[in-house]
Structure formats: structure tokens, C-alpha cells
Amino acid sequence: MQDIEMLHHIHKSTEMGREGILSVLGSAKDAALRTALEQQLTEYEQMMGSSARLLEERGKTPKGVPAAAKLSARMTSAVKTWMDPSPSKIAEMMVQGNTMGMTKSLRQMRTYASEDGRVKDLADKLLQTEEANIQQMKGFL
């Protein structure tokens, strides 16, 4: 049961990361920033797919991010990038999103002990990815 909760968390976190990137990608005019965001997007999509497969192996359907949360995030990003579309502002937004994701992931990992090594590895990979994304975005601040 704990693995299922962790997998749902991973799925939602990676979906939210994906949504966050998609919400700013159109405003990212700097080629290096755009490349970094596209690479991060690919990583989130791969982890999202892995979490979905592991859930399906357990007979579960991945729980997605509610449409209202996605819409709210997109609207917030649209307003922020409209006011300031600079690479620095976009990087700041991404750092904030990844920091929230890391905080939630750490809390989740401390609450649920994984029974399956594949789930633990995926949770660890999510945490490492969020940390790496923050470091990468610091270069654009």
C-alpha cells in the first residue's frame, strides 16, 4: 500500500513539473534556457511513464493532477511571464517549483518506506532530478 501512495506522489509531482515547464516554454526565448527546459521536460515525462507502469502493474490507475490545479498553475505562469519574460524570471519560477517538489518528495519519502526497490529508486531519481534542475536553473538567475 505504501508503494502505491509513493507512486501516486511521483506521478503527480512529475505531471506538475511537466505542466510547469509547458507553461513557460513558449516564453523562453533564450536558446540555452529552452534547451534546459526541454531536457527537464523529457526527464519528467520518462518518470511519469515509469510511475504509471509501476502503478498499472499493481492494478492501479495513476491519479493525475486535478484540472483546476493545472489551470491555476498555467494562469499564474502566464501572468508572471507576461510581466517579466526574462530568462532570470523563468529560472526563478522553475527553482520555486522544484523546491516545492523537493519538499513534498522529502516529506513523502520520510512518511512512506518503500517495499519495492524500483519504487524507492524512482523516488530517489525524482529527488535527484529536482535538485539537479535547481542547480541548472541557478545558471540563468
C-alpha positions as CSV (number, residue, x, y, z in Angstrom):
1,M,0.0,0.0,0.0
2,Q,2.8,2.4,0.8
3,D,4.4,1.8,-2.6
4,I,1.1,2.8,-4.3
5,E,0.9,6.0,-2.3
6,M,4.5,6.8,-3.2
7,L,3.9,6.0,-6.9
8,H,0.8,8.3,-6.9
9,H,3.0,11.1,-5.4
10,I,5.7,10.6,-8.0
11,H,3.2,10.6,-10.8
12,K,1.5,13.8,-9.6
13,S,4.9,15.5,-9.0
14,T,6.2,14.7,-12.4
15,E,3.0,15.7,-14.0
16,M,3.0,19.0,-12.2
17,G,6.7,19.5,-13.2
18,R,5.7,18.8,-16.8
19,E,2.9,21.3,-16.6
20,G,5.1,23.9,-15.1
21,I,7.6,23.6,-17.9
22,L,5.0,23.6,-20.6
23,S,3.5,26.8,-19.1
24,V,6.8,28.7,-19.5
25,L,8.3,27.0,-22.5
26,G,6.6,29.3,-25.0
27,S,8.0,32.4,-23.2
28,A,11.6,31.0,-23.1
29,K,13.3,32.9,-25.9
30,D,16.9,32.2,-24.7
31,A,18.1,29.1,-26.6
32,A,20.1,27.7,-23.7
33,L,17.2,28.0,-21.3
34,R,14.8,26.5,-23.8
35,T,17.2,23.5,-24.3
36,A,17.5,23.0,-20.5
37,L,13.7,23.2,-20.1
38,E,13.1,20.7,-22.9
39,Q,15.6,18.3,-21.3
40,Q,13.9,18.6,-17.9
41,L,10.5,18.0,-19.6
42,T,11.8,14.8,-21.1
43,E,13.0,13.6,-17.7
44,Y,9.7,14.3,-16.1
45,E,7.8,12.6,-18.9
46,Q,10.0,9.5,-18.5
47,M,9.5,9.3,-14.7
48,M,5.8,9.9,-15.2
49,G,5.7,7.0,-17.6
50,S,7.7,4.8,-15.2
51,S,5.3,5.6,-12.3
52,A,2.3,4.9,-14.4
53,R,3.7,1.5,-15.5
54,L,4.5,0.5,-11.9
55,L,1.0,1.5,-10.8
56,E,-0.6,-0.4,-13.6
57,E,1.5,-3.5,-12.6
58,R,-0.3,-3.2,-9.2
59,G,-3.7,-2.9,-10.9
60,K,-4.0,0.8,-10.2
61,T,-4.7,3.8,-12.4
62,P,-2.4,6.8,-12.0
63,K,-4.0,9.7,-10.2
64,G,-3.4,12.9,-12.2
65,V,-3.2,16.5,-11.1
66,P,-6.7,18.0,-10.9
67,A,-7.6,20.2,-13.9
68,A,-8.2,23.2,-11.6
69,A,-4.7,22.9,-10.3
70,K,-3.2,22.7,-13.8
71,L,-5.3,25.7,-14.9
72,S,-4.3,27.7,-11.9
73,A,-0.6,27.0,-12.4
74,R,-0.8,27.9,-16.1
75,M,-2.6,31.2,-15.4
76,T,-0.1,32.1,-12.7
77,S,2.8,31.3,-15.0
78,A,1.2,33.3,-17.9
79,V,0.8,36.4,-15.7
80,K,4.3,36.2,-14.3
81,T,5.9,35.6,-17.7
82,W,3.8,38.4,-19.3
83,M,5.1,40.8,-16.7
84,D,8.7,39.6,-17.0
85,P,9.6,37.1,-19.7
86,S,13.3,37.2,-18.9
87,P,15.4,34.0,-18.6
88,S,16.1,35.1,-15.0
89,K,12.4,35.3,-14.1
90,I,11.6,31.9,-15.8
91,A,14.5,30.3,-14.0
92,E,13.3,31.8,-10.7
93,M,9.8,30.3,-11.3
94,M,11.4,26.9,-12.1
95,V,13.6,27.0,-8.9
96,Q,10.5,27.7,-6.8
97,G,8.5,24.9,-8.4
98,N,11.4,22.4,-8.0
99,T,11.9,23.5,-4.4
100,M,8.2,22.8,-3.6
101,G,8.5,19.5,-5.4
102,M,11.6,18.5,-3.4
103,T,10.0,19.5,-0.1
104,K,6.9,17.4,-0.8
105,S,9.1,14.5,-2.0
106,L,11.3,14.5,1.0
107,R,8.2,14.6,3.3
108,Q,6.6,11.7,1.3
109,M,9.8,9.7,1.4
110,R,10.1,10.1,5.2
111,T,6.4,9.1,5.7
112,Y,6.4,6.0,3.4
113,A,9.0,3.4,3.5
114,S,9.1,1.7,0.1
115,E,8.7,-2.1,0.0
116,D,9.8,-2.3,-3.7
117,G,13.3,-1.3,-4.7
118,R,12.1,0.0,-8.1
119,V,9.7,2.4,-6.3
120,K,12.5,3.6,-4.0
121,D,14.8,4.1,-6.9
122,L,12.2,6.1,-8.8
123,A,11.5,8.3,-5.7
124,D,15.3,8.8,-5.3
125,K,15.6,9.7,-9.0
126,L,12.8,12.3,-8.7
127,L,14.5,13.9,-5.8
128,Q,17.9,13.9,-7.6
129,T,16.2,15.3,-10.7
130,E,14.5,18.2,-8.8
131,E,17.9,19.0,-7.1
132,A,19.7,18.9,-10.5
133,N,17.0,21.1,-12.1
134,I,17.5,23.7,-9.4
135,Q,21.3,23.7,-9.9
136,Q,20.8,24.0,-13.7
137,M,18.3,26.9,-13.3
138,K,20.7,28.8,-11.0
139,G,22.9,29.5,-14.0
140,F,20.0,31.6,-15.5
141,L,19.3,33.7,-12.4
